[in-house]
Amino acid sequence: MSRYGYESDAKRIQDLYLGGKKDEAAAAVPDALVDEVALCGPKERIRERLPRWKSSGVTTLICGAVQPEALELMAELVL
């Protein structure tokens, strides 16, 4: 997180987590950081943001989802 510019957030999240406040720690993760490192949200948003990932030089995309529909969507968009 520090290399992405979220050093103070990382410290706060770690302190919360180690203090046993896991829900608060999760809630403290900035949405902007999630957007920088993950492709998530409704299918329209994924469809809109995927070209940036494709053009970024990323060669491996790890895809995990609970819903089979989400995996089908990713396969459709990526393949």
Backbone hydrogen bonds in HBPLUS format (Angstrom, degrees):
<---DONOR---> <-ACCEPTOR-->    atom                        ^
c    i                          cat <-CA-CA->   ^        H-A-AA   ^      H-
h    n   atom  resd res      DA  || num        DHA   H-A  angle D-A-AA Bond
n    s   type  num  typ     dist DA aas  dist angle  dist       angle   num
A0004-TYR N   A0001-MET O   3.11 MM   3  5.24 139.5  2.28 100.7 112.3     1
A0006-TYR N   A0001-MET O   3.00 MM   5  5.23 159.6  2.04 144.0 141.4     2
A0005-GLY N   A0002-SER O   2.91 MM   3  5.11 160.7  1.94 110.1 115.9     3
A0010-ALA N   A0006-TYR O   2.83 MM   4  6.04 157.1  1.89 153.1 160.1     4
A0011-LYS N   A0007-GLU O   3.05 MM   4  6.35 157.4  2.11 150.5 155.4     5
A0012-ARG N   A0008-SER O   3.07 MM   4  6.31 164.4  2.10 148.0 151.9     6
A0013-ILE N   A0009-ASP O   2.82 MM   4  6.02 166.4  1.84 158.9 162.6     7
A0014-GLN N   A0010-ALA O   2.90 MM   4  6.02 162.4  1.93 148.2 153.4     8
A0015-ASP N   A0011-LYS O   2.91 MM   4  6.11 161.8  1.95 150.5 155.7     9
A0016-LEU N   A0012-ARG O   2.94 MM   4  6.17 162.5  1.98 151.2 155.9    10
A0017-TYR N   A0013-ILE O   2.88 MM   4  6.06 168.8  1.90 153.7 157.2    11
A0018-LEU N   A0014-GLN O   2.85 MM   4  5.96 173.9  1.85 157.4 159.4    12
A0019-GLY N   A0015-ASP O   2.94 MM   4  5.91 130.4  2.19 135.1 148.1    13
A0019-GLY N   A0016-LEU O   3.13 MM   3  4.99 128.7  2.40  91.8 106.1    14
A0021-LYS N   A0016-LEU O   2.86 MM   5  5.10 153.1  1.94 160.5 151.5    15
A0020-GLY N   A0017-TYR O   2.97 MM   3  5.28 157.0  2.03 112.5 115.7    16
A0025-ALA N   A0021-LYS O   2.92 MM   4  6.17 152.0  2.00 150.4 159.5    17
A0026-ALA N   A0022-LYS O   2.97 MM   4  6.20 161.1  2.00 149.3 153.4    18
A0027-ALA N   A0023-ASP O   2.99 MM   4  6.21 155.3  2.05 144.5 151.6    19
A0028-ALA N   A0024-GLU O   2.99 MM   4  6.12 128.7  2.26 139.0 151.8    20
A0028-ALA N   A0025-ALA O   3.13 MM   3  5.11 135.7  2.34  95.5 107.9    21
A0029-VAL N   A0026-ALA O   3.32 MM   3  5.65 164.6  2.35 108.0 112.6    22
A0033-LEU N   A0030-PRO O   3.06 MM   3  5.35 126.3  2.36 102.9 115.8    23
A0034-VAL N   A0030-PRO O   3.24 MM   4  6.67 161.0  2.27 152.1 156.7    24
A0035-ASP N   A0031-ASP O   2.93 MM   4  6.25 157.3  1.99 152.6 158.9    25
A0036-GLU N   A0032-ALA O   3.09 MM   4  6.33 137.1  2.28 136.7 147.8    26
A0036-GLU N   A0033-LEU O   2.98 MM   3  5.02 125.3  2.29  96.5 111.4    27
A0037-VAL N   A0033-LEU O   3.13 MM   4  6.43 140.7  2.29 150.5 160.5    28
A0037-VAL N   A0034-VAL O   3.25 MM   3  5.38 131.6  2.50  98.1 110.1    29
A0038-ALA N   A0034-VAL O   2.82 MM   4  5.53 130.1  2.07 154.1 162.5    30
A0045-ARG N   A0042-PRO O   2.97 MM   3  5.39 122.4  2.31 109.5 123.5    31
A0046-ILE N   A0042-PRO O   3.05 MM   4  6.40 159.2  2.09 155.7 162.3    32
A0047-ARG N   A0043-LYS O   2.89 MM   4  5.97 164.0  1.92 147.4 152.1    33
A0048-GLU N   A0044-GLU O   2.99 MM   4  6.14 150.8  2.08 139.2 147.1    34
A0049-ARG N   A0045-ARG O   2.91 MM   4  6.10 154.5  1.98 149.7 155.9    35
A0050-LEU N   A0046-ILE O   2.90 MM   4  5.77 143.2  2.03 153.8 160.6    36
A0052-ARG N   A0049-ARG O   3.18 MM   3  5.76 133.6  2.40 115.4 125.7    37
A0053-TRP N   A0050-LEU O   2.97 MM   3  5.18 118.9  2.35 104.9 120.1    38
A0054-LYS N   A0050-LEU O   2.96 MM   4  6.28 161.2  2.00 159.2 165.2    39
A0055-SER N   A0051-PRO O   2.97 MM   4  6.15 151.7  2.05 146.9 153.4    40
A0056-SER N   A0053-TRP O   3.17 MM   3  5.07 154.8  2.24 100.3 108.0    41
A0070-ALA N   A0067-GLN O   3.08 MM   3  5.43 133.5  2.30 105.6 116.9    42
A0072-GLU N   A0068-PRO O   2.91 MM   4  6.20 155.3  1.97 150.2 157.9    43
A0073-LEU N   A0069-GLU O   2.90 MM   4  6.09 155.7  1.96 144.6 150.8    44
A0074-MET N   A0070-ALA O   3.04 MM   4  6.30 162.2  2.07 148.4 152.5    45
A0075-ALA N   A0071-LEU O   2.95 MM   4  6.15 161.3  1.98 148.8 154.1    46
A0076-GLU N   A0072-GLU O   2.89 MM   4  6.09 158.2  1.94 148.6 154.9    47
A0077-LEU N   A0073-LEU O   2.89 MM   4  6.14 157.1  1.94 152.5 158.5    48
A0078-VAL N   A0074-MET O   2.88 MM   4  5.85 154.5  1.94 152.1 158.4    49
A0079-LEU N   A0075-ALA O   2.96 MM   4  5.57 159.4  2.01 140.4 147.0    50
